Amino acid sequence: MCDIAQLLGMTQSAISHQLRSLKQSKLVKYRREGKTVFYSLADGHVRTILDQGMEHVAELLPLHIL
């Protein structure tokens, strides 16, 4: 969670809240190894939805912004 918070410039509390919502929605899954928690997309369908959303956003933005 620390890595995600730093990467996105958000607090750990905010990241924790968002990850909890994503887990409850079954969009992400997680596994623990000791004190470390690894998060990943729940399945290929979620990846497809994200890819399509990013593709749509890219079509709407001017090329110099990307």
mmCIF file of the N, C-alpha and C atoms, coordinates in Angstrom:
data_MODEL
# 
_entry.id   MODEL 
# 
loop_
_atom_site.group_PDB 
_atom_site.id 
_atom_site.type_symbol 
_atom_site.label_atom_id 
_atom_site.label_alt_id 
_atom_site.label_comp_id 
_atom_site.label_asym_id 
_atom_site.label_entity_id 
_atom_site.label_seq_id 
_atom_site.pdbx_PDB_ins_code 
_atom_site.Cartn_x 
_atom_site.Cartn_y 
_atom_site.Cartn_z 
_atom_site.occupancy 
_atom_site.B_iso_or_equiv 
_atom_site.pdbx_formal_charge 
_atom_site.auth_seq_id 
_atom_site.auth_comp_id 
_atom_site.auth_asym_id 
_atom_site.auth_atom_id 
_atom_site.pdbx_PDB_model_num 
ATOM 1   N N  . MET A 1 1  ? 0.826   -1.181  0.000   1.00 0.00 ? 1  MET A N  1 
ATOM 2   C CA . MET A 1 1  ? 0.000   0.000   0.000   1.00 0.00 ? 1  MET A CA 1 
ATOM 3   C C  . MET A 1 1  ? 0.873   1.250   0.000   1.00 0.00 ? 1  MET A C  1 
ATOM 4   N N  . CYS A 1 2  ? 1.998   1.221   0.696   1.00 0.00 ? 2  CYS A N  1 
ATOM 5   C CA . CYS A 1 2  ? 2.906   2.364   0.721   1.00 0.00 ? 2  CYS A CA 1 
ATOM 6   C C  . CYS A 1 2  ? 3.377   2.707   -0.684  1.00 0.00 ? 2  CYS A C  1 
ATOM 7   N N  . ASP A 1 3  ? 3.712   1.681   -1.461  1.00 0.00 ? 3  ASP A N  1 
ATOM 8   C CA . ASP A 1 3  ? 4.189   1.905   -2.828  1.00 0.00 ? 3  ASP A CA 1 
ATOM 9   C C  . ASP A 1 3  ? 3.115   2.569   -3.674  1.00 0.00 ? 3  ASP A C  1 
ATOM 10  N N  . ILE A 1 4  ? 1.893   2.114   -3.553  1.00 0.00 ? 4  ILE A N  1 
ATOM 11  C CA . ILE A 1 4  ? 0.787   2.672   -4.333  1.00 0.00 ? 4  ILE A CA 1 
ATOM 12  C C  . ILE A 1 4  ? 0.533   4.113   -3.911  1.00 0.00 ? 4  ILE A C  1 
ATOM 13  N N  . ALA A 1 5  ? 0.528   4.368   -2.612  1.00 0.00 ? 5  ALA A N  1 
ATOM 14  C CA . ALA A 1 5  ? 0.280   5.716   -2.101  1.00 0.00 ? 5  ALA A CA 1 
ATOM 15  C C  . ALA A 1 5  ? 1.341   6.687   -2.612  1.00 0.00 ? 5  ALA A C  1 
ATOM 16  N N  . GLN A 1 6  ? 2.580   6.283   -2.578  1.00 0.00 ? 6  GLN A N  1 
ATOM 17  C CA . GLN A 1 6  ? 3.667   7.144   -3.041  1.00 0.00 ? 6  GLN A CA 1 
ATOM 18  C C  . GLN A 1 6  ? 3.557   7.386   -4.545  1.00 0.00 ? 6  GLN A C  1 
ATOM 19  N N  . LEU A 1 7  ? 3.299   6.348   -5.294  1.00 0.00 ? 7  LEU A N  1 
ATOM 20  C CA . LEU A 1 7  ? 3.188   6.449   -6.742  1.00 0.00 ? 7  LEU A CA 1 
ATOM 21  C C  . LEU A 1 7  ? 2.073   7.406   -7.154  1.00 0.00 ? 7  LEU A C  1 
ATOM 22  N N  . LEU A 1 8  ? 0.938   7.349   -6.450  1.00 0.00 ? 8  LEU A N  1 
ATOM 23  C CA . LEU A 1 8  ? -0.220  8.157   -6.809  1.00 0.00 ? 8  LEU A CA 1 
ATOM 24  C C  . LEU A 1 8  ? -0.305  9.482   -6.059  1.00 0.00 ? 8  LEU A C  1 
ATOM 25  N N  . GLY A 1 9  ? 0.615   9.690   -5.118  1.00 0.00 ? 9  GLY A N  1 
ATOM 26  C CA . GLY A 1 9  ? 0.591   10.925  -4.346  1.00 0.00 ? 9  GLY A CA 1 
ATOM 27  C C  . GLY A 1 9  ? -0.629  11.026  -3.449  1.00 0.00 ? 9  GLY A C  1 
ATOM 28  N N  . MET A 1 10 ? -1.032  9.901   -2.876  1.00 0.00 ? 10 MET A N  1 
ATOM 29  C CA . MET A 1 10 ? -2.198  9.840   -1.994  1.00 0.00 ? 10 MET A CA 1 
ATOM 30  C C  . MET A 1 10 ? -1.762  9.312   -0.635  1.00 0.00 ? 10 MET A C  1 
ATOM 31  N N  . THR A 1 11 ? -2.617  9.485   0.364   1.00 0.00 ? 11 THR A N  1 
ATOM 32  C CA . THR A 1 11 ? -2.309  8.951   1.689   1.00 0.00 ? 11 THR A CA 1 
ATOM 33  C C  . THR A 1 11 ? -2.567  7.445   1.720   1.00 0.00 ? 11 THR A C  1 
ATOM 34  N N  . GLN A 1 12 ? -1.921  6.772   2.655   1.00 0.00 ? 12 GLN A N  1 
ATOM 35  C CA . GLN A 1 12 ? -2.159  5.340   2.815   1.00 0.00 ? 12 GLN A CA 1 
ATOM 36  C C  . GLN A 1 12 ? -3.604  5.078   3.201   1.00 0.00 ? 12 GLN A C  1 
ATOM 37  N N  . SER A 1 13 ? -4.183  5.966   3.968   1.00 0.00 ? 13 SER A N  1 
ATOM 38  C CA . SER A 1 13 ? -5.579  5.823   4.373   1.00 0.00 ? 13 SER A CA 1 
ATOM 39  C C  . SER A 1 13 ? -6.504  5.863   3.155   1.00 0.00 ? 13 SER A C  1 
ATOM 40  N N  . ALA A 1 14 ? -6.243  6.790   2.241   1.00 0.00 ? 14 ALA A N  1 
ATOM 41  C CA . ALA A 1 14 ? -7.068  6.898   1.033   1.00 0.00 ? 14 ALA A CA 1 
ATOM 42  C C  . ALA A 1 14 ? -6.915  5.652   0.167   1.00 0.00 ? 14 ALA A C  1 
ATOM 43  N N  . ILE A 1 15 ? -5.699  5.171   0.027   1.00 0.00 ? 15 ILE A N  1 
ATOM 44  C CA . ILE A 1 15 ? -5.454  3.960   -0.768  1.00 0.00 ? 15 ILE A CA 1 
ATOM 45  C C  . ILE A 1 15 ? -6.151  2.767   -0.129  1.00 0.00 ? 15 ILE A C  1 
ATOM 46  N N  . SER A 1 16 ? -6.050  2.648   1.186   1.00 0.00 ? 16 SER A N  1 
ATOM 47  C CA . SER A 1 16 ? -6.694  1.552   1.908   1.00 0.00 ? 16 SER A CA 1 
ATOM 48  C C  . SER A 1 16 ? -8.202  1.563   1.666   1.00 0.00 ? 16 SER A C  1 
ATOM 49  N N  . HIS A 1 17 ? -8.796  2.742   1.721   1.00 0.00 ? 17 HIS A N  1 
ATOM 50  C CA . HIS A 1 17 ? -10.240 2.877   1.488   1.00 0.00 ? 17 HIS A CA 1 
ATOM 51  C C  . HIS A 1 17 ? -10.593 2.437   0.069   1.00 0.00 ? 17 HIS A C  1 
ATOM 52  N N  . GLN A 1 18 ? -9.829  2.884   -0.917  1.00 0.00 ? 18 GLN A N  1 
ATOM 53  C CA . GLN A 1 18 ? -10.109 2.530   -2.306  1.00 0.00 ? 18 GLN A CA 1 
ATOM 54  C C  . GLN A 1 18 ? -9.930  1.033   -2.546  1.00 0.00 ? 18 GLN A C  1 
ATOM 55  N N  . LEU A 1 19 ? -8.868  0.452   -2.005  1.00 0.00 ? 19 LEU A N  1 
ATOM 56  C CA . LEU A 1 19 ? -8.637  -0.987  -2.173  1.00 0.00 ? 19 LEU A CA 1 
ATOM 57  C C  . LEU A 1 19 ? -9.743  -1.801  -1.515  1.00 0.00 ? 19 LEU A C  1 
ATOM 58  N N  . ARG A 1 20 ? -10.212 -1.354  -0.354  1.00 0.00 ? 20 ARG A N  1 
ATOM 59  C CA . ARG A 1 20 ? -11.313 -2.048  0.321   1.00 0.00 ? 20 ARG A CA 1 
ATOM 60  C C  . ARG A 1 20 ? -12.560 -2.039  -0.564  1.00 0.00 ? 20 ARG A C  1 
ATOM 61  N N  . SER A 1 21 ? -12.851 -0.891  -1.165  1.00 0.00 ? 21 SER A N  1 
ATOM 62  C CA . SER A 1 21 ? -14.009 -0.792  -2.068  1.00 0.00 ? 21 SER A CA 1 
ATOM 63  C C  . SER A 1 21 ? -13.843 -1.707  -3.273  1.00 0.00 ? 21 SER A C  1 
ATOM 64  N N  . LEU A 1 22 ? -12.642 -1.740  -3.847  1.00 0.00 ? 22 LEU A N  1 
ATOM 65  C CA . LEU A 1 22 ? -12.384 -2.600  -5.005  1.00 0.00 ? 22 LEU A CA 1 
ATOM 66  C C  . LEU A 1 22 ? -12.504 -4.079  -4.639  1.00 0.00 ? 22 LEU A C  1 
ATOM 67  N N  . LYS A 1 23 ? -12.017 -4.450  -3.444  1.00 0.00 ? 23 LYS A N  1 
ATOM 68  C CA . LYS A 1 23 ? -12.144 -5.850  -2.987  1.00 0.00 ? 23 LYS A CA 1 
ATOM 69  C C  . LYS A 1 23 ? -13.606 -6.217  -2.770  1.00 0.00 ? 23 LYS A C  1 
ATOM 70  N N  . GLN A 1 24 ? -14.367 -5.323  -2.132  1.00 0.00 ? 24 GLN A N  1 
ATOM 71  C CA . GLN A 1 24 ? -15.779 -5.590  -1.882  1.00 0.00 ? 24 GLN A CA 1 
ATOM 72  C C  . GLN A 1 24 ? -16.560 -5.719  -3.186  1.00 0.00 ? 24 GLN A C  1 
ATOM 73  N N  . SER A 1 25 ? -16.123 -5.012  -4.204  1.00 0.00 ? 25 SER A N  1 
ATOM 74  C CA . SER A 1 25 ? -16.772 -5.079  -5.522  1.00 0.00 ? 25 SER A CA 1 
ATOM 75  C C  . SER A 1 25 ? -16.259 -6.250  -6.346  1.00 0.00 ? 25 SER A C  1 
ATOM 76  N N  . LYS A 1 26 ? -15.308 -6.987  -5.774  1.00 0.00 ? 26 LYS A N  1 
ATOM 77  C CA . LYS A 1 26 ? -14.698 -8.146  -6.432  1.00 0.00 ? 26 LYS A CA 1 
ATOM 78  C C  . LYS A 1 26 ? -13.985 -7.776  -7.735  1.00 0.00 ? 26 LYS A C  1 
ATOM 79  N N  . LEU A 1 27 ? -13.416 -6.554  -7.762  1.00 0.00 ? 27 LEU A N  1 
ATOM 80  C CA . LEU A 1 27 ? -12.641 -6.107  -8.918  1.00 0.00 ? 27 LEU A CA 1 
ATOM 81  C C  . LEU A 1 27 ? -11.155 -6.406  -8.750  1.00 0.00 ? 27 LEU A C  1 
ATOM 82  N N  . VAL A 1 28 ? -10.707 -6.508  -7.500  1.00 0.00 ? 28 VAL A N  1 
ATOM 83  C CA . VAL A 1 28 ? -9.324  -6.900  -7.224  1.00 0.00 ? 28 VAL A CA 1 
ATOM 84  C C  . VAL A 1 28 ? -9.316  -8.063  -6.246  1.00 0.00 ? 28 VAL A C  1 
ATOM 85  N N  . LYS A 1 29 ? -8.234  -8.794  -6.279  1.00 0.00 ? 29 LYS A N  1 
ATOM 86  C CA . LYS A 1 29 ? -8.025  -9.864  -5.300  1.00 0.00 ? 29 LYS A CA 1 
ATOM 87  C C  . LYS A 1 29 ? -6.684  -9.600  -4.639  1.00 0.00 ? 29 LYS A C  1 
ATOM 88  N N  . TYR A 1 30 ? -6.436  -10.282 -3.551  1.00 0.00 ? 30 TYR A N  1 
ATOM 89  C CA . TYR A 1 30 ? -5.181  -10.068 -2.841  1.00 0.00 ? 30 TYR A CA 1 
ATOM 90  C C  . TYR A 1 30 ? -4.702  -11.361 -2.219  1.00 0.00 ? 30 TYR A C  1 
ATOM 91  N N  . ARG A 1 31 ? -3.411  -11.368 -1.946  1.00 0.00 ? 31 ARG A N  1 
ATOM 92  C CA . ARG A 1 31 ? -2.829  -12.497 -1.216  1.00 0.00 ? 31 ARG A CA 1 
ATOM 93  C C  . ARG A 1 31 ? -1.760  -11.947 -0.290  1.00 0.00 ? 31 ARG A C  1 
ATOM 94  N N  . ARG A 1 32 ? -1.599  -12.620 0.836   1.00 0.00 ? 32 ARG A N  1 
ATOM 95  C CA . ARG A 1 32 ? -0.616  -12.197 1.838   1.00 0.00 ? 32 ARG A CA 1 
ATOM 96  C C  . ARG A 1 32 ? 0.580   -13.125 1.812   1.00 0.00 ? 32 ARG A C  1 
ATOM 97  N N  . GLU A 1 33 ? 1.742   -12.513 1.965   1.00 0.00 ? 33 GLU A N  1 
ATOM 98  C CA . GLU A 1 33 ? 2.982   -13.256 2.196   1.00 0.00 ? 33 GLU A CA 1 
ATOM 99  C C  . GLU A 1 33 ? 3.664   -12.574 3.364   1.00 0.00 ? 33 GLU A C  1 
ATOM 100 N N  . GLY A 1 34 ? 3.453   -13.116 4.545   1.00 0.00 ? 34 GLY A N  1 
ATOM 101 C CA . GLY A 1 34 ? 3.963   -12.462 5.749   1.00 0.00 ? 34 GLY A CA 1 
ATOM 102 C C  . GLY A 1 34 ? 3.216   -11.159 5.956   1.00 0.00 ? 34 GLY A C  1 
ATOM 103 N N  . LYS A 1 35 ? 3.982   -10.076 6.073   1.00 0.00 ? 35 LYS A N  1 
ATOM 104 C CA . LYS A 1 35 ? 3.368   -8.756  6.263   1.00 0.00 ? 35 LYS A CA 1 
ATOM 105 C C  . LYS A 1 35 ? 3.056   -8.066  4.942   1.00 0.00 ? 35 LYS A C  1 
ATOM 106 N N  . THR A 1 36 ? 3.473   -8.648  3.835   1.00 0.00 ? 36 THR A N  1 
ATOM 107 C CA . THR A 1 36 ? 3.281   -8.044  2.527   1.00 0.00 ? 36 THR A CA 1 
ATOM 108 C C  . THR A 1 36 ? 1.976   -8.531  1.909   1.00 0.00 ? 36 THR A C  1 
ATOM 109 N N  . VAL A 1 37 ? 1.231   -7.601  1.334   1.00 0.00 ? 37 VAL A N  1 
ATOM 110 C CA . VAL A 1 37 ? -0.013  -7.932  0.651   1.00 0.00 ? 37 VAL A CA 1 
ATOM 111 C C  . VAL A 1 37 ? 0.152   -7.562  -0.816  1.00 0.00 ? 37 VAL A C  1 
ATOM 112 N N  . PHE A 1 38 ? -0.168  -8.498  -1.699  1.00 0.00 ? 38 PHE A N  1 
ATOM 113 C CA . PHE A 1 38 ? -0.094  -8.293  -3.138  1.00 0.00 ? 38 PHE A CA 1 
ATOM 114 C C  . PHE A 1 38 ? -1.502  -8.180  -3.693  1.00 0.00 ? 38 PHE A C  1 
ATOM 115 N N  . TYR A 1 39 ? -1.744  -7.133  -4.471  1.00 0.00 ? 39 TYR A N  1 
ATOM 116 C CA . TYR A 1 39 ? -3.047  -6.904  -5.084  1.00 0.00 ? 39 TYR A CA 1 
ATOM 117 C C  . TYR A 1 39 ? -2.943  -7.129  -6.581  1.00 0.00 ? 39 TYR A C  1 
ATOM 118 N N  . SER A 1 40 ? -4.007  -7.670  -7.161  1.00 0.00 ? 40 SER A N  1 
ATOM 119 C CA . SER A 1 40 ? -4.062  -7.841  -8.613  1.00 0.00 ? 40 SER A CA 1 
ATOM 120 C C  . SER A 1 40 ? -5.527  -7.765  -9.046  1.00 0.00 ? 40 SER A C  1 
ATOM 121 N N  . LEU A 1 41 ? -5.711  -7.582  -10.351 1.00 0.00 ? 41 LEU A N  1 
ATOM 122 C CA . LEU A 1 41 ? -7.074  -7.561  -10.878 1.00 0.00 ? 41 LEU A CA 1 
ATOM 123 C C  . LEU A 1 41 ? -7.712  -8.927  -10.678 1.00 0.00 ? 41 LEU A C  1 
ATOM 124 N N  . ALA A 1 42 ? -8.993  -8.938  -10.448 1.00 0.00 ? 42 ALA A N  1 
ATOM 125 C CA . ALA A 1 42 ? -9.696  -10.177 -10.115 1.00 0.00 ? 42 ALA A CA 1 
ATOM 126 C C  . ALA A 1 42 ? -9.678  -11.189 -11.251 1.00 0.00 ? 42 ALA A C  1 
ATOM 127 N N  . ASP A 1 43 ? -9.808  -10.701 -12.502 1.00 0.00 ? 43 ASP A N  1 
ATOM 128 C CA . ASP A 1 43 ? -9.802  -11.626 -13.636 1.00 0.00 ? 43 ASP A CA 1 
ATOM 129 C C  . ASP A 1 43 ? -9.624  -10.863 -14.942 1.00 0.00 ? 43 ASP A C  1 
ATOM 130 N N  . GLY A 1 44 ? -9.626  -11.590 -16.036 1.00 0.00 ? 44 GLY A N  1 
ATOM 131 C CA . GLY A 1 44 ? -9.423  -10.997 -17.347 1.00 0.00 ? 44 GLY A CA 1 
ATOM 132 C C  . GLY A 1 44 ? -10.521 -10.037 -17.764 1.00 0.00 ? 44 GLY A C  1 
ATOM 133 N N  . HIS A 1 45 ? -11.736 -10.252 -17.261 1.00 0.00 ? 45 HIS A N  1 
ATOM 134 C CA . HIS A 1 45 ? -12.833 -9.358  -17.598 1.00 0.00 ? 45 HIS A CA 1 
ATOM 135 C C  . HIS A 1 45 ? -12.575 -7.948  -17.064 1.00 0.00 ? 45 HIS A C  1 
ATOM 136 N N  . VAL A 1 46 ? -12.028 -7.865  -15.867 1.00 0.00 ? 46 VAL A N  1 
ATOM 137 C CA . VAL A 1 46 ? -11.717 -6.563  -15.275 1.00 0.00 ? 46 VAL A CA 1 
ATOM 138 C C  . VAL A 1 46 ? -10.633 -5.879  -16.107 1.00 0.00 ? 46 VAL A C  1 
ATOM 139 N N  . ARG A 1 47 ? -9.631  -6.625  -16.533 1.00 0.00 ? 47 ARG A N  1 
ATOM 140 C CA . ARG A 1 47 ? -8.564  -6.077  -17.381 1.00 0.00 ? 47 ARG A CA 1 
ATOM 141 C C  . ARG A 1 47 ? -9.159  -5.530  -18.681 1.00 0.00 ? 47 ARG A C  1 
ATOM 142 N N  . THR A 1 48 ? -10.082 -6.255  -19.281 1.00 0.00 ? 48 THR A N  1 
ATOM 143 C CA . THR A 1 48 ? -10.714 -5.818  -20.523 1.00 0.00 ? 48 THR A CA 1 
ATOM 144 C C  . THR A 1 48 ? -11.467 -4.503  -20.320 1.00 0.00 ? 48 THR A C  1 
ATOM 145 N N  . ILE A 1 49 ? -12.205 -4.407  -19.229 1.00 0.00 ? 49 ILE A N  1 
ATOM 146 C CA . ILE A 1 49 ? -12.954 -3.190  -18.927 1.00 0.00 ? 49 ILE A CA 1 
ATOM 147 C C  . ILE A 1 49 ? -12.001 -2.006  -18.760 1.00 0.00 ? 49 ILE A C  1 
ATOM 148 N N  . LEU A 1 50 ? -10.922 -2.207  -18.013 1.00 0.00 ? 50 LEU A N  1 
ATOM 149 C CA . LEU A 1 50 ? -9.945  -1.129  -17.821 1.00 0.00 ? 50 LEU A CA 1 
ATOM 150 C C  . LEU A 1 50 ? -9.283  -0.733  -19.133 1.00 0.00 ? 50 LEU A C  1 
ATOM 151 N N  . ASP A 1 51 ? -8.900  -1.712  -19.916 1.00 0.00 ? 51 ASP A N  1 
ATOM 152 C CA . ASP A 1 51 ? -8.265  -1.427  -21.206 1.00 0.00 ? 51 ASP A CA 1 
ATOM 153 C C  . ASP A 1 51 ? -9.196  -0.624  -22.109 1.00 0.00 ? 51 ASP A C  1 
ATOM 154 N N  . GLN A 1 52 ? -10.463 -1.016  -22.145 1.00 0.00 ? 52 GLN A N  1 
ATOM 155 C CA . GLN A 1 52 ? -11.425 -0.299  -22.976 1.00 0.00 ? 52 GLN A CA 1 
ATOM 156 C C  . GLN A 1 52 ? -11.644 1.127   -22.472 1.00 0.00 ? 52 GLN A C  1 
ATOM 157 N N  . GLY A 1 53 ? -11.680 1.294   -21.170 1.00 0.00 ? 53 GLY A N  1 
ATOM 158 C CA . GLY A 1 53 ? -11.838 2.626   -20.588 1.00 0.00 ? 53 GLY A CA 1 
ATOM 159 C C  . GLY A 1 53 ? -10.653 3.520   -20.915 1.00 0.00 ? 53 GLY A C  1 
ATOM 160 N N  . MET A 1 54 ? -9.448  2.989   -20.804 1.00 0.00 ? 54 MET A N  1 
ATOM 161 C CA . MET A 1 54 ? -8.242  3.758   -21.121 1.00 0.00 ? 54 MET A CA 1 
ATOM 162 C C  . MET A 1 54 ? -8.190  4.098   -22.605 1.00 0.00 ? 54 MET A C  1 
ATOM 163 N N  . GLU A 1 55 ? -8.622  3.171   -23.423 1.00 0.00 ? 55 GLU A N  1 
ATOM 164 C CA . GLU A 1 55 ? -8.664  3.403   -24.864 1.00 0.00 ? 55 GLU A CA 1 
ATOM 165 C C  . GLU A 1 55 ? -9.630  4.553   -25.181 1.00 0.00 ? 55 GLU A C  1 
ATOM 166 N N  . HIS A 1 56 ? -10.764 4.543   -24.527 1.00 0.00 ? 56 HIS A N  1 
ATOM 167 C CA . HIS A 1 56 ? -11.761 5.591   -24.725 1.00 0.00 ? 56 HIS A CA 1 
ATOM 168 C C  . HIS A 1 56 ? -11.214 6.949   -24.289 1.00 0.00 ? 56 HIS A C  1 
ATOM 169 N N  . VAL A 1 57 ? -10.582 7.004   -23.138 1.00 0.00 ? 57 VAL A N  1 
ATOM 170 C CA . VAL A 1 57 ? -10.002 8.256   -22.643 1.00 0.00 ? 57 VAL A CA 1 
ATOM 171 C C  . VAL A 1 57 ? -8.940  8.755   -23.613 1.00 0.00 ? 57 VAL A C  1 
ATOM 172 N N  . ALA A 1 58 ? -8.098  7.859   -24.116 1.00 0.00 ? 58 ALA A N  1 
ATOM 173 C CA . ALA A 1 58 ? -7.041  8.245   -25.044 1.00 0.00 ? 58 ALA A CA 1 
ATOM 174 C C  . ALA A 1 58 ? -7.625  8.847   -26.324 1.00 0.00 ? 58 ALA A C  1 
ATOM 175 N N  . GLU A 1 59 ? -8.764  8.366   -26.762 1.00 0.00 ? 59 GLU A N  1 
ATOM 176 C CA . GLU A 1 59 ? -9.401  8.909   -27.957 1.00 0.00 ? 59 GLU A CA 1 
ATOM 177 C C  . GLU A 1 59 ? -9.919  10.325  -27.726 1.00 0.00 ? 59 GLU A C  1 
ATOM 178 N N  . LEU A 1 60 ? -10.260 10.633  -26.481 1.00 0.00 ? 60 LEU A N  1 
ATOM 179 C CA . LEU A 1 60 ? -10.823 11.953  -26.161 1.00 0.00 ? 60 LEU A CA 1 
ATOM 180 C C  . LEU A 1 60 ? -9.760  13.010  -25.908 1.00 0.00 ? 60 LEU A C  1 
ATOM 181 N N  . LEU A 1 61 ? -8.552  12.593  -25.522 1.00 0.00 ? 61 LEU A N  1 
ATOM 182 C CA . LEU A 1 61 ? -7.486  13.535  -25.184 1.00 0.00 ? 61 LEU A CA 1 
ATOM 183 C C  . LEU A 1 61 ? -6.629  13.851  -26.398 1.00 0.00 ? 61 LEU A C  1 
ATOM 184 N N  . PRO A 1 62 ? -6.179  15.099  -26.485 1.00 0.00 ? 62 PRO A N  1 
ATOM 185 C CA . PRO A 1 62 ? -5.212  15.416  -27.541 1.00 0.00 ? 62 PRO A CA 1 
ATOM 186 C C  . PRO A 1 62 ? -3.936  14.595  -27.354 1.00 0.00 ? 62 PRO A C  1 
ATOM 187 N N  . LEU A 1 63 ? -3.282  14.272  -28.426 1.00 0.00 ? 63 LEU A N  1 
ATOM 188 C CA . LEU A 1 63 ? -2.097  13.409  -28.363 1.00 0.00 ? 63 LEU A CA 1 
ATOM 189 C C  . LEU A 1 63 ? -0.981  13.991  -27.517 1.00 0.00 ? 63 LEU A C  1 
ATOM 190 N N  . HIS A 1 64 ? -0.820  15.293  -27.462 1.00 0.00 ? 64 HIS A N  1 
ATOM 191 C CA . HIS A 1 64 ? 0.293   15.870  -26.694 1.00 0.00 ? 64 HIS A CA 1 
ATOM 192 C C  . HIS A 1 64 ? 0.135   15.698  -25.186 1.00 0.00 ? 64 HIS A C  1 
ATOM 193 N N  . ILE A 1 65 ? -1.052  15.417  -24.703 1.00 0.00 ? 65 ILE A N  1 
ATOM 194 C CA . ILE A 1 65 ? -1.267  15.214  -23.266 1.00 0.00 ? 65 ILE A CA 1 
ATOM 195 C C  . ILE A 1 65 ? -0.810  13.821  -22.844 1.00 0.00 ? 65 ILE A C  1 
ATOM 196 N N  . LEU A 1 66 ? -0.956  12.841  -23.709 1.00 0.00 ? 66 LEU A N  1 
ATOM 197 C CA . LEU A 1 66 ? -0.574  11.473  -23.378 1.00 0.00 ? 66 LEU A CA 1 
ATOM 198 C C  . LEU A 1 66 ? 0.924   11.396  -23.337 1.00 0.00 ? 66 LEU A C  1 
# 
